[in-house]
Amino acid sequence: MNEIISARLASYEAANEVEQENATKEIIQEIALYGLWRAKFFDVAVFQGGTSLRILHKLPRFSEDLDFMLLEPDLKFDWAPFLKVLTETFEEYGLQPETVTKEQMDSRIRNAVIKDNSIVNQLDLSIGKRDPRRKLKIKLEIDVQPPEHSTDKYSYLDFPVDYEVRHQNLESNFALKIHALLCREFLKGRDWFDFSWYVAQGISPNLPHLEAALRQFGPWSDENKLTVDISWLETELTKRIRSIDWSEAKSDVDRFLRSAEAETLKLWNNRFFESKLHKLINSRS
């Protein structure tokens, strides 16, 4: 089955070692999604986050993790049965990954990790020649206490074969991206790249879903009178934009971009993102 994987990797036309590694990780992600579909994972959960934008909507940046949320809260959620089918699926394609659960049963976010060096060594990729023991890592995260008012839909993918993925719609996914922009405790430039992309696509965030997420986690969780409307959104995002170190933000996202997209990072400053915010606000007027 490595012919399928080799052809897929060739289609990326990776220009350097970083792009080759990102493309290889994305291939692992897609096989993982197929394995999760086989395990009936999407009967209980939806795909969301940056990687869903990349794989389903052609976001022009690579993404590291596979993010999901349950359809209904379930504090007893266990990755184990899904990882079993996931591993079996990888083995059918000649890969021997290690799947490790990092679950904390008292945590809202449950993690697992896929570690693999077989794809690098079997395809004799340059990223494995420096250290053949080095493993590519893909983290899986799922929110077992999802905020209310999300909307989901279905899409079809065709690598490695045809299958179906249940995922958040763009409006709900954008809402959680804004939650991350406002509440993440560290700066992640990829969040701002995604924000710019959403605005360029004319997507408007699902504000009830955003408010539910803010009430659940973050600095506004104790505010009983919180009302998330377009005026509130403009005020809080303006404050956030003006607090950002854009040099630091650019350094986070640069390695996930091809050269054409990386060129646009020269525009990143307060004025650029305030113009993006202005476009978003006006689109809702």
Backbone torsions as a table, in degrees:
resi	resn	phi	psi	omega
1	MET	NA	-6.2	-178.9
2	ASN	-63.7	-20.1	176.6
3	GLU	-61.5	-39.7	178.4
4	ILE	-62.8	-45.2	-178.4
5	ILE	-68.6	-40.5	179.1
6	SER	-61.9	-43.6	179.8
7	ALA	-64.2	-39.6	179.0
8	ARG	-63.3	-44.5	-179.9
9	LEU	-64.1	-40.3	-180.0
10	ALA	-62.0	-31.2	-177.5
11	SER	-66.1	-19.7	179.6
12	TYR	-76.0	-23.3	-177.7
13	GLU	50.7	51.0	-177.6
14	ALA	-59.4	131.1	-175.3
15	ALA	-89.6	-15.3	-178.6
16	ASN	-156.8	-179.4	-175.4
17	GLU	-66.2	-36.7	179.5
18	VAL	-64.3	-45.7	178.8
19	GLU	-64.6	-36.4	177.9
20	GLN	-63.3	-43.0	178.6
21	GLU	-65.0	-44.2	178.9
22	ASN	-61.1	-41.9	179.7
23	ALA	-65.3	-40.9	179.7
24	THR	-64.5	-41.0	176.7
25	LYS	-62.2	-39.3	-179.4
26	GLU	-65.7	-35.9	175.9
27	ILE	-62.4	-43.6	176.4
28	ILE	-60.7	-41.9	178.8
29	GLN	-59.5	-43.2	-177.0
30	GLU	-68.5	-38.8	176.4
31	ILE	-66.1	-36.6	177.2
32	ALA	-62.8	-42.6	177.8
33	LEU	-61.7	-41.4	177.4
34	TYR	-61.7	-43.6	178.0
35	GLY	-62.4	-39.5	178.1
36	LEU	-65.7	-38.5	175.5
37	TRP	-60.9	-43.7	178.5
38	ARG	-61.3	-31.9	-179.3
39	ALA	-83.0	3.6	-178.8
40	LYS	62.9	28.4	178.2
41	PHE	-61.3	-35.7	-175.7
42	PHE	-78.9	4.2	167.8
43	ASP	-76.2	-22.1	-175.7
44	VAL	-121.4	-9.8	-173.0
45	ALA	-143.8	161.9	176.3
46	VAL	-124.5	149.6	176.7
47	PHE	-81.7	136.6	177.9
48	GLN	-154.4	176.9	177.6
49	GLY	94.0	-174.7	-174.4
50	GLY	-62.6	-37.6	-179.1
51	THR	-68.9	-32.1	176.0
52	SER	-65.4	-36.5	176.3
53	LEU	-65.1	-40.8	-179.2
54	ARG	-64.6	-51.6	-172.8
55	ILE	-78.1	-38.9	-175.1
56	LEU	-91.6	-29.0	-172.0
57	HIS	-126.0	9.9	174.3
58	LYS	62.1	34.6	171.3
59	LEU	-53.0	128.8	-174.1
60	PRO	-81.4	47.8	169.4
61	ARG	-149.0	151.4	174.6
62	PHE	-78.5	160.1	-177.3
63	SER	-140.4	144.9	-170.1
64	GLU	-87.0	-43.0	-166.5
65	ASP	-108.0	159.2	171.0
66	LEU	-104.8	115.2	-176.1
67	ASP	-109.5	138.2	-178.5
68	PHE	-139.3	165.6	169.3
69	MET	-141.8	144.7	177.5
70	LEU	-68.9	153.3	174.5
71	LEU	-71.7	-34.6	178.7
72	GLU	-134.5	146.2	178.5
73	PRO	-56.8	138.5	178.5
74	ASP	-155.9	96.7	-178.0
75	LEU	-70.3	-9.7	179.1
76	LYS	-98.1	9.0	-178.8
77	PHE	-54.9	138.5	-178.4
78	ASP	-133.0	125.6	178.0
79	TRP	-68.1	-25.0	-165.9
80	ALA	-50.6	-51.7	-177.2
81	PRO	-65.0	-30.3	178.7
82	PHE	-75.2	-37.3	178.6
83	LEU	-66.8	-30.5	178.1
84	LYS	-61.5	-48.5	179.3
85	VAL	-68.2	-36.3	178.1
86	LEU	-58.3	-48.0	179.7
87	THR	-62.3	-43.4	179.0
88	GLU	-61.3	-37.9	179.1
89	THR	-65.2	-44.9	177.7
90	PHE	-60.2	-40.6	-178.9
91	GLU	-63.1	-32.7	177.4
92	GLU	-64.4	-22.6	178.9
93	TYR	-102.9	19.5	174.1
94	GLY	77.4	15.9	-179.4
95	LEU	-107.5	149.9	-179.7
96	GLN	-126.3	70.7	-178.6
97	PRO	-77.1	160.0	170.0
98	GLU	-103.5	126.1	176.7
99	THR	-109.9	126.2	-174.6
100	VAL	-124.8	124.7	175.6
101	THR	-88.7	137.5	178.9
102	LYS	-122.8	45.1	-173.3
103	GLU	-75.7	139.5	169.5
104	GLN	-120.4	109.4	-169.9
105	MET	-66.3	-12.0	176.1
106	ASP	-99.4	9.4	-176.4
107	SER	-103.2	144.7	177.1
108	ARG	-70.6	-31.4	179.6
109	ILE	-105.4	123.4	178.6
110	ARG	-107.2	131.1	-173.2
111	ASN	-113.6	151.3	168.0
112	ALA	-144.2	160.7	-177.8
113	VAL	-134.0	136.3	170.0
114	ILE	-101.2	124.6	177.2
115	LYS	-120.2	129.1	-176.4
116	ASP	-149.6	133.6	168.7
117	ASN	-122.2	-0.7	-177.3
118	SER	-68.0	-37.1	-178.9
119	ILE	-66.7	-37.4	179.6
120	VAL	-67.0	-45.1	-176.5
121	ASN	-74.4	-38.7	-179.2
122	GLN	-67.2	-36.5	179.9
123	LEU	-90.8	1.1	176.8
124	ASP	53.6	50.1	-177.5
125	LEU	-80.0	150.9	-178.3
126	SER	-62.7	-28.4	-178.5
127	ILE	-69.2	-14.0	178.4
128	GLY	-100.5	-7.8	-175.1
129	LYS	-74.7	-27.2	177.8
130	ARG	-71.8	-36.7	179.6
131	ASP	-153.0	97.2	-177.1
132	PRO	-65.1	-13.1	179.3
133	ARG	-86.9	-12.2	-178.0
134	ARG	-64.8	134.2	-177.6
135	LYS	-110.9	137.7	170.6
136	LEU	-77.3	140.0	-176.5
137	LYS	-122.3	131.9	174.6
138	ILE	-122.3	120.8	179.8
139	LYS	-92.9	137.0	173.6
140	LEU	-108.4	129.0	178.2
141	GLU	-128.1	139.0	176.1
142	ILE	-135.4	134.9	175.9
143	ASP	-87.3	115.2	-177.2
144	VAL	-92.0	-2.3	174.3
145	GLN	-129.9	67.3	-171.7
146	PRO	-68.4	146.1	175.1
147	PRO	-67.8	154.4	-177.2
148	GLU	-74.5	170.1	170.3
149	HIS	73.7	19.3	173.3
150	SER	-77.9	151.1	174.6
151	THR	-121.4	137.7	-178.8
152	ASP	-122.6	167.9	177.7
153	LYS	-150.2	179.9	-178.2
154	TYR	-120.2	143.0	173.0
155	SER	-135.3	156.6	179.7
156	TYR	-109.3	136.9	174.3
157	LEU	-117.9	158.8	-175.7
158	ASP	-130.1	18.3	170.7
159	PHE	-129.0	128.3	7.1
160	PRO	-79.8	-19.6	172.3
161	VAL	-143.9	179.6	178.4
162	ASP	-68.2	134.9	173.9
163	TYR	-160.0	173.8	-173.4
164	GLU	-120.1	140.1	179.0
165	VAL	-123.9	131.0	173.0
166	ARG	-93.7	130.7	-173.2
167	HIS	-148.2	162.1	173.3
168	GLN	-64.0	147.7	171.2
169	ASN	-73.4	167.5	-173.7
170	LEU	-63.6	-35.9	-179.1
171	GLU	-63.9	-40.8	179.7
172	SER	-73.2	-39.0	177.5
173	ASN	-63.3	-39.7	177.5
174	PHE	-62.8	-38.2	178.6
175	ALA	-58.2	-43.6	-179.7
176	LEU	-73.3	-27.8	173.9
177	LYS	-66.1	-41.3	177.2
178	ILE	-65.6	-37.9	174.9
179	HIS	-57.1	-43.2	178.5
180	ALA	-64.7	-41.5	178.8
181	LEU	-58.7	-38.7	-175.7
182	LEU	-86.5	-26.3	-168.9
183	CYS	-117.6	-16.8	-178.4
184	ARG	-61.3	137.6	-174.1
185	GLU	-85.1	-0.7	175.7
186	PHE	-138.8	159.6	-176.8
187	LEU	-82.0	128.0	178.0
188	LYS	-128.6	105.1	-176.9
189	GLY	-60.5	-28.1	178.2
190	ARG	-60.2	-32.0	175.9
191	ASP	-59.6	-42.3	-177.1
192	TRP	-74.6	-33.0	173.6
193	PHE	-61.2	-44.5	179.9
194	ASP	-65.6	-40.1	177.2
195	PHE	-56.7	-47.9	179.4
196	SER	-60.2	-40.3	179.6
197	TRP	-64.6	-46.2	178.8
198	TYR	-56.5	-46.3	-178.8
199	VAL	-63.0	-41.4	179.4
200	ALA	-62.7	-29.4	179.3
201	GLN	-83.5	-3.9	-179.1
202	GLY	74.6	25.1	-179.2
203	ILE	-86.2	136.7	177.9
204	SER	-110.6	133.4	-175.2
205	PRO	-70.2	149.6	174.6
206	ASN	-76.4	95.0	-173.0
207	LEU	-66.4	-38.1	175.3
208	PRO	-60.0	-37.5	177.7
209	HIS	-67.6	-41.3	176.3
210	LEU	-60.8	-45.6	-180.0
211	GLU	-62.1	-41.8	178.3
212	ALA	-61.1	-39.9	179.1
213	ALA	-67.5	-40.8	179.2
214	LEU	-66.2	-36.7	176.9
215	ARG	-67.6	-28.0	-176.7
216	GLN	-82.4	-39.6	-173.8
217	PHE	-151.8	134.6	176.5
218	GLY	122.6	-177.4	-173.8
219	PRO	-67.3	-13.8	179.5
220	TRP	-100.5	6.7	-172.9
221	SER	-65.4	-22.1	-179.5
222	ASP	-99.4	5.3	-177.9
223	GLU	-90.0	101.6	-177.6
224	ASN	-64.5	-28.6	-176.2
225	LYS	-96.5	15.5	179.9
226	LEU	-59.6	127.2	174.1
227	THR	-131.8	111.8	-177.5
228	VAL	-93.1	101.5	174.3
229	ASP	-122.9	-175.2	-173.8
230	ILE	-66.7	-32.7	178.0
231	SER	-67.1	-44.9	177.7
232	TRP	-60.4	-44.1	-178.6
233	LEU	-60.9	-44.2	-179.5
234	GLU	-62.7	-43.6	-178.7
235	THR	-63.0	-49.6	-174.4
236	GLU	-72.0	-37.8	178.7
237	LEU	-71.1	-33.1	175.7
238	THR	-62.3	-45.9	177.8
239	LYS	-60.3	-40.8	-178.6
240	ARG	-67.4	-43.8	179.3
241	ILE	-57.8	-42.5	-176.6
242	ARG	-74.9	-5.7	179.0
243	SER	-99.4	-4.2	-169.9
244	ILE	-85.8	139.7	167.8
245	ASP	-88.9	102.0	-171.7
246	TRP	-71.2	-24.6	174.6
247	SER	-65.1	-42.5	177.4
248	GLU	-66.4	-41.0	179.4
249	ALA	-61.4	-43.0	-179.6
250	LYS	-64.7	-37.6	-178.4
251	SER	-67.4	-26.8	178.3
252	ASP	-71.2	-40.0	-170.5
253	VAL	-92.3	-20.6	-170.2
254	ASP	-53.9	-42.8	-174.9
255	ARG	-72.0	-9.7	179.1
256	PHE	-96.7	5.0	-174.5
257	LEU	-117.3	149.4	167.3
258	ARG	-78.7	169.0	-170.3
259	SER	-60.1	-38.8	-178.0
260	ALA	-63.3	-43.7	179.1
261	GLU	-70.7	-37.1	-179.6
262	ALA	-62.2	-29.9	179.5
263	GLU	-60.7	-32.7	-177.5
264	THR	-70.4	-15.5	179.3
265	LEU	-64.1	-18.9	177.0
266	LYS	-61.5	-21.5	-178.7
267	LEU	-81.8	-12.8	-169.3
268	TRP	-70.3	114.6	171.6
269	ASN	-162.8	-179.2	-178.6
270	ASN	-58.3	-43.2	-176.0
271	ARG	-62.4	-41.2	-179.6
272	PHE	-62.1	-48.8	-176.1
273	PHE	-75.8	-28.3	173.3
274	GLU	-66.4	-32.8	175.9
275	SER	-68.6	-37.1	176.1
276	LYS	-63.8	-44.5	178.8
277	LEU	-62.7	-42.4	178.3
278	HIS	-59.0	-41.0	178.3
279	LYS	-64.1	-41.9	178.5
280	LEU	-62.4	-47.6	-177.8
281	ILE	-63.2	-43.3	-179.6
282	ASN	-64.8	-30.6	-179.5
283	SER	-69.6	-19.7	-179.9
284	ARG	-98.4	-4.0	-177.6
285	SER	-76.8	NA	NA
